[in-house]
Amino acid sequence: MSGTSKISRRDLMSGLAALSFGALAAPGRAASHTLTSAEEVGKWLITHNALPAHRGMLLAGLTQPDTVTGWQAIVRADFASGRMVSVDGWLISDTEARLCTLAALDVEPWVGA
């Protein structure tokens, strides 16, 4: 994504929803080939230096619950505590941002270590 392209609210929300369910279906793997919106958010975060392009650093800040309800609780706690990341003018939780960045790293082998 270039610095001038915009992420639509629909793409952002659908990507985050798909990512949370995809992470539950495949623990230890944050992305699948169907998560293009989440991957785009992650690429944006990487290219704008909002989060590190390093799997270990991203995973260190995550807790992995066993249920969708658990993911929702973590995201709500992020917002309640002010742990948010701005993505092209949209605020998402730190957890969502980390998951999106991990999704981008999984599909972009040239990024991160």
Secondary structure, DSSP 8 states (H G I E B T S, - for coil): --TT----HHHHHHHHHHHHHHHHHSTT----TT-HHHHHHHHHHHHTTSS-S-HHHHHHT----SSHHHHHHHHHHHHHTT-EEEETTEEEEHHHHHHHHHHHHHH-TTS--
